[in-house]
Amino acid sequence: MKAIALIRVSTLHQDLNQQTEAVIAEIVKDGYKREDIILIEEKESAVKLDEESRLGLNRMKNSIEEDAEINAVYVFELSRLSRRPDVLYSVRDYLINRKIQLIVLKPYMRLLEDDGQVSQTASIMFAIFGALAEQEGYVRKERLARGKLTKKVQGLWAGGNLPFGYVVNPKTHAIEVDPIQANIVRKIFTMYVQEGKSTGEIARHFNQTGELQSCTGKATVETARCAIGHMLKNPVYVGEKSWNRRGNKPVENVYPRIISDELLEAAKTKLARVKANTPVERRRKYVYFCKGLITDTQGHRLTGFAVANAYKYSEERFDGSRYNITVPMNLVDSLVWHYVKQYRSTYTPTKLSDLRKQSKAEIATYTKKIGTALKKIDELNNKVIKINDRIVSGRLNESVGDTMIDRINEQLDRLKTDVVEWTLLQRHLVELVGKIDRGDVINPEKVESEEQMAEIVRDCVSYIRVKSLGEWGKYQMTIMFENSEFALIEFDSMSKKAREAISHKQIEFDYMERYLRPDTLKMREEKMRKEEEGQMLPKVGRPRKPKEEKPKRPVGRPRKQRSEEDKPKRPVGRPRKIKE
């Protein structure tokens, strides 16, 4: 049998040789011969690179796929695999599926037990390290956000998408007015306030002229109308102060004025009046089954958007790139409802009684955890106060003290995050126990509204996690229920019915088509009416041209016709010598 020694350093100051010697010594100690050790050494970042970009991991996977004798992977520390939770768990699942043992030297850990099951210690270590790595990412994000705020205060561009009408000076990084786009902004406000046109009429006008292409891309009337609606109430066009969301403090607006205060107020007043006069029946109420439950692998909460009919998260990163994840709302809600019905169908009086007992025990556990964490938070806060006192009195170096405070603050952030999560889970369980006691557990087969369906989903599901599979439109969704049961689904967002929903097998489910646009509904109603009346529906697309039967063209060059007068062929080659 063979083993892989996976060695990685992220900086030039770290020593590969030290790790290599320690890992190889451990492999030899476990009975492997030196010629059976496959050494993989790489100098690369464990934070910045995703799984596909990691050369070390790719070499490890290629070696495992090509050599069936490999049965173990050795690493010096768990962080040598990756510091990113999504990559870390992906590698773990990869090794588990192939029954490959993972051995970590510091602290010592074995991924699999002798019977092939995942070690409980390994599960705890992965969970703790994943949480620590995630918190480290949050701290890094916070520091970058402070730098971004500093740029804003200085009147410089801090990244992100600019409002329509502005450009960035490439030399000074200051935000300046784009003359062409600014004229379009003024024209939009004038058409809406002074000419009395609606947002739909303005959208159709600019869709025809193509002047809003740089703002909305290949925009439809619907999306252009949405962009214009946001534009008409955006205070940046009058140079107002914006608010820092983190510190709740006003920051000088870095956007120069384009329109007058009176024009903006008139536009906002008209928008409010139009909304107030809109009939209630025209205001569609959107019910999102997975609201507050669905996140990506990095913990970002996906929000429901009615215009896009999807759950999505979008983020402008500090390196200028953009991170997006979008999944269709109707498809996700349909799949979640399918599995929730299956889960809730097992609810018998006996099952409910067991669930009540289990929930009561978990509530007591969370209460104990929260109490211990709050006590630890008080202790750490007292440590911070003491360190600050020592810095002020001159008994402790300021840089050393700041480093100590940063470490304590990281612990505090982790504890506070845990307390929030435990409190939410505890609250969910308390509500569930109350519903069981009152007999308010709704039968999914007798629901009368989407609100009831959403309520059942939130009662049964703890969280929903969506992961991109690296291929366009391909996702994996994990539905975690309150009793730790889960459903793992792979689906294609580009397919409406998504028949290949679950890995290794297919499922049938009722696909819910909700919140379609009025023009789509109108078109469908018209089609159904014509079908009922027996009218012939017009064929879609250009009719095919009738094929003309032409004789087949001969292939190749035509043979040369020889005549009788043709000269005889010249003999080929050197003539033979005549023997004397």
N, C-alpha and C positions, 0 to 999 in steps of 0.2 A: 504493500500500500504506500501511497505518497501523500505528502503534506505541503501546503503552500505557506510560505513565510511572507506576509504582507507588511511591508515597511513603508511608512510615509512620514515626511516632515513638511511643514508648511513654510518654514523660513530657512534662510541660509545659515542662521546661527545654530539651528538644531543639528544634531549629529546623527547621521544615518548609521554609522558603525556601531554606536552604543546600542541602539535598538536591535540591529541585526544580530550582534553577538548574543544578546540576551534571549532573543526569540529562537535562534538556532540551537542554543544550549538547551532550551526547554523541549524543543522537538526531538533532539537526540535523547534526552532524558526519558521521553515517552516511548522510546524503542524504534524510532525511524532511523534509517541509514542516511548519511550525508548525501549520497547520490540520489536519494528519493525525495530530497527537499527542493522545491521550486521557489526560487527567490524572486520576489517582485519588489523593487525599490523605486519610489517616485518622490519628487519634490513638487508639491502642488497644494493649493488651498483646499481646506475641508469645508469652508463656509461659502465662498463665492461660486464654486463649481457645482452644477447639478450632477445627477448620477450619470447621464450620458456623456458628460465632458470629463469625467474622472478616468484618467488613463490607467491608474492602478487597479480600480475596480473592473474596468473593461478587460484588462489582461487577466485578472483573476477569473472572471466569468468565462473567457475564452478557453483558459486552461482547463477549467472544470468540464466544459462542454466537450473538449477534445480528448480528455484523458479520464477514463472511467475509474482508474485506480485511485484518484484523489478522494480522500475521505475526511480531510481536516484542513482548517485554515487557522493559522496562529497570528495574533496581533499583539503589540506591546500594550497598548491601551485601547479602550473602546473608541476614544476620539480619533484614533488612527484610521478607523473606517470612515467616519464623517462626523462633522459637528452639526449637520443639518438633520432634524428629526425625520423628514420625509425620506431622505436617502438612507438613513440609518435603519429605519423600519423596513424599507424595501430590500436592503441587503439581507437583513435578518430573515424575512419571508422567503427570499431566494434560497438561502442555505437550508432552511427548514424543509422546504418543498423537495429538495434534492438529498435530504438526509446527510448533509455535510456538517461535521462537528466544527464549532467555532470556539476557540480557546483564547481567552484574554489573560494576559499575565498580571496586569496591575490595574485594579485589584483582580485576583484570580477568579475566573468564572468559566464555566462550561455551558454552552448553549443547550445541549441535548443530554438527557439522562441516558443510562445504559439501555433502557427499554425504548429509546427513540423519542420519548416525550420531551417537551420543552421544559427546562429547569425553571422552578419557581424563582430561584435567586436571579437567574438570567432575566426573567420577565420584569422583576423589580428593578434591576440595574438599567435595563433598557428604558423603562418608564421614567426613572429618576433622571438619567442622563438626557433623555429626550426633553423633559421638562426644563432642565437646566439650560440646555442648548436653546430652547425656545425663548426662555427668559433673557438669555444673553443677546439674542436677536432683538428683543424689545428694547433693551438698554441701548444697544447700538443705534437703533432707529430713533430713540429719544434724543441721543446726542446729535445725530444728524439733523433732526428737526430743530434743535436749538441753533445750529449753524444756519439753517434755512431761514429762521426767524430773524437772525442777525442781518442777513442779506436784505430781508424785507425792510427792516428798520433803516438800513442804509440807502434805501430806494433802488435796489438792484433786483434783477430777476433771480428768483430762488428756485427755478425749475417748475415743471408742470405745464399744462396747456394754457396758452394765453387767450383772453377773451377776444372775440372778433373785433378788429379795429386797432390792434396793437402789434408791434414787432419789437424784437430785442436788438439793441445795438451790439454788433459782434465785438466791438473794441471795448466799450465801457460797461457792457452787460446791463445797461439801463433800459427801461421800457419806454418806447417812444410811440407816437401816434403814426399809424399807417394812413397816409392821405386818402388813398383810394377806398380802403375799407371804412375809414371814418365817415366819408361821404355817404356810403351805403347805410351806416348806422343812423346818421341824421335823417336820411331819406325814409328809413323804416319808422322812426319816431314821428316824422311829419305825416306820413301816410296814415298811421294809426290814430294820432291825436287830432290833426287838423283836417285831413281829408275824410275821416270817418270810416276807413276801411277796416275789415276784420283781419285777424291773424291768418286765416285761411286764404283770403284774397291776396294778402301780401306775399304769402308763401307761394301761391300759384304764379304771381307776377315774377318773383325772383327765380323760381324754377324754370320759367320760360326764358328769362334773360341770362341765366347761368351765373349771376353775380355772387351768389352765395356758395359756389362750389368749394371755395377754400375753407369755408366754415363747416359745411355739412357733408362734404364729399359728394357722392352720388345720392343726393337726398331725394326722398319722395316728398309729396306735399305734407304728409302727416309728420314726418320727422323735421322738416323745415319749419312747420308751424310750431312745433315744440321748441326749437332753437330760438325762434323769434319771440315766443312767449317769455322765455328766460331772459332774453336780451332787453325786453321792455321794462323789466323790473330790477335790472342789475345796477347797483349804486356805483360801480366802478367808473361808469361813463361820466359821472359828475364830480369825480375826485373826492368822494367821501372817505372817511376813515373806515378801514376794515377792522374786524375783531380777530384777535388771536384766540383760537379755540382752546388751546392748552392753558394759557394763563388768564383768559377772559379779560384781556386788556386791549384797549384800542391801539392800533398800529397805523402810522401814517400811510395812506394809500399810495402805492407806487405807480398807479395808473394816471396819466394826465387826463384832464377834462376834455370831453368831446361834445357834450350837449349841456343845456342849461338846467338848473334845478327845477324851474317851472315846467319844462317839457317832461322830465322824468316823473314829477308828481302827477301831472295830468295823465300820463300813461298808466301809472299805478292805480289812480282813481278809476279810470275807465275799465281796467282789468277787474278790479274788485266789483264794480257795478255789473259787468257782464256775468261774473261768477254768481252774484246774488240773484240775478234774473234768470239764470239757467234752471229749467224745471228739474225737480228732484228725480223724476223718473229717468232723465238723461244722464244723471251722475251715477256712473256704474260703481258699485262697491266690489272691490276685488278681495277675495278670500284666499290667502296663501296658507296651505296646509303646513308647510315647513318653515313658517316664519319664526325666526329666533332659534331654529334647530340646526340648520344646514350651514356647514363651514367647509373650507378646503383643508388640505393636509397641514397648512401652516397656521390654522386657527382663525383665518379671516372669515368673517360672517358674510354669507351671501344674502343679498337683499332682493326682494321681489320687485320687478319693474313691469308695470302694466303695458307700457308702450312696446317694449321688447317681448312681452309675454315670457319672461325668463327670470331665473335667479342668477344674479351676477355680482362679481366683485372686480373692481378696477383700481389700480394704484400706479401713480407715476413715481418711479424709483429715482434715487438720487444720482444714479449714473446716466440718467436720461432715457433709459428703457421704460417700457410700460408692461405691467403684469395684468392680464385679464383672464377671468374664468367665467364662462356663461353656459348655463344648462337650461333647456326648455322647461318652463314651469308646468305645463300640462302633462308632459311626459314624466317628470319627477314626481309630481303629486299623484299621478295614476299608479306608478310603481309603488310608492310609499303606501297608498291606500290599499293596494292589493295585499301587501304583506301585513299591514295592520289588521285587515279583516281576518286573515288567516290566524294571526296572533290572538286577536280578541275572541275568535270562535272557540278557543279552548277554555274560555271563562265559564266555568261552572261554579255553583255555590262552594264546593270544596276547594276549587282552585282559587277563588276569591278569598276564602278564609286563609289559605296558605300564603297568598300574596300579602294579605293584611299583616300577618305575623312577621313575614320577611321584611316588609316595609317598616314596621315598628322597630325591629332590631337594627336596621340600617339608620333610622333616625337617631337612635341612641348612640350609635357609632359616630355619626357625623357631629353630634352634640359634643362628644368627648374630644374629637379631633379639633373642632373649632375652639373649644376652651383652651386646649394645650397650645394651639397656634397663637391665640390672642395673648396668652401669658408670655410666650417667646417674643412676640412683637414688642411688648412693654420692656422686656429685658434689653432687647437690641436698641430701642429708643433711648434708654438710660445710658447705654454704652456710647452712643453718638454724642449725647450731652456731655459726658465726661471727657471724651476726646476733644470736643470743641473747647471746653474749659482749659485743658492742658495746652492747646494751641494758643489760646488767647494769653495765658500766663507765661508763655515762652518755654515751657517744660517739654514741648514736643515740636519737632520740625513740621512745618506746614505741609510740605509735599508728602511726607510720610503719613501725617494725619489724614490728608485728603484721600490717600490710597486706602487707608483703613476704613474711612467713612464710606467710600465707594463700594467696598466689599460688603459692609454691613447693609448698605442700601439695597444691594442685589439680593441679599437674604430676605430683607424686609419686603421687597417687591414679590419675591417668590411666595412668601408666607401670605401676603395680602391676596395674591391671585388664588391661592389654595382656599383661603377663607371665603372668598366670593363664590368660587365654584362649589364648595361644600354647602354653603348657605343656600344656593339656588337648588342643588339636588335635594337638600333637606326640605325646602319649601315645596318642591314638586311631590315628594313622598307624603308630606303632611296633607296636601290637597287630595292626593290619591286615597289615603286612608279615610279622609272625611267623606269622599264620594262613595266609597265602599260602605261606610257606616250608614249613610243616608239612602243608599240604594240608587245612586245617580249614575251608575255605570251604564252607559248607553250601549244598546245592542247595535252593532254596525249594520245589521240587515234591516233595521227599522229607522234609519236616519231620515229626516225630512228636509234637511237643508245643508248647504255647504258649511255653514257655521258649526253645525253639530259634527260634521266629518272632521273639520279642523280641530275641534275640541277633543275628539277621540284620538287623533294623531298625537296631540300634545300630551295626552294622558299616558299613552303607551310608549312613546319614543323618548329616549334620553337625549340622543344627538344623531345627526346625519352627517357623514363625512364624504365629500366628493374628491376624487383623485383623477387627474388627467393621465391617460395611458401613453402619452407621447405621440399618438396619432391623431390627426385632425378629426374632432367630433367624437372620439372614443373616450369614455369615462368609466370609472369604477366607483360605485356608491355603497357605503356601509351604513346600514340602519341598525342602531343599537337600541334595544328595547330596555324597559325598566328593570327586568329581571336578569340582565346580562346576556339574554339571547340576542342573536344578530342575524342579519341577512346581508349577503355579499352579492352585488349585482353589477354586471358589466353591460353597458348599453351604448348605443350609437345615437348621438343627439341629432344626427343628420337624417335619421329615419323616424318618421312619425310613429309608426306602430312599434318599432324597436323590438322585433320578435326575438332577436338574439340577446335577450335581456340578461340572462344569468349564465355564468361561466359553465361550460360543459353540457348545458342542456337549455331547452327553450321553455318559456312559460307563456300562458295565455292570460291576458288581463284586459279589462275594459279601459279603453283610452278615452279620457275626458277632454273634449274640445270646448274650452271655455274662453270667454273674453276675446272673441274674434272681433276684428274691426267691422264697423257698420257696413262698409262697402262690400266686404267679404260675405257677411250675412245676407245682404240684399241680393248679391249674385247667386248665392245658394238657393234662396227662396224663389227667385225667378226660374232657376233651373228645375226645381221640384215642381213648380206650377206648370211649366211647359211639358214635363214628363207626364204629369197627371192628365193634361189635356191631349196628350198624344201627338204633340207637335214635334217635328224633327228638329233636333238640336244642331246648330251649325258646327261643322267640323273645325277643329282647332288647327291652325297652321296653314301653310301654303300647300295647295293641292299638288300632287306628284305629276310630273310631266309624263305623258304616255310614251312608252318605249317604242322606238322605231326598230323594226327588224332589218338590220343591215347585214350584208354578207360579211363573214369573218375576214379580216385582213390577213393575208398570208404572212407568216413569221419568217424573218431572216431575209437575206439577200437572194433574189431570184437567180436560178441557175442560168449560166451562159449557154445559149443555143449554138451548137457547133455546126458548121457547114461542111460540105464535102471538100471545099477548096482549102480548108484549114491545113496548115503545115503540120507535118508529123512532129511528135514531141522530141525535144532535144534530149539526148541521153544524159542521165544524171551521174555525177561522179567522175573520177579519173579513169581514162581508158586503160585497159589491161595491157601489160607489156607482152610483146610477141616473143615467144621462146625461140631461140636460134637452134 
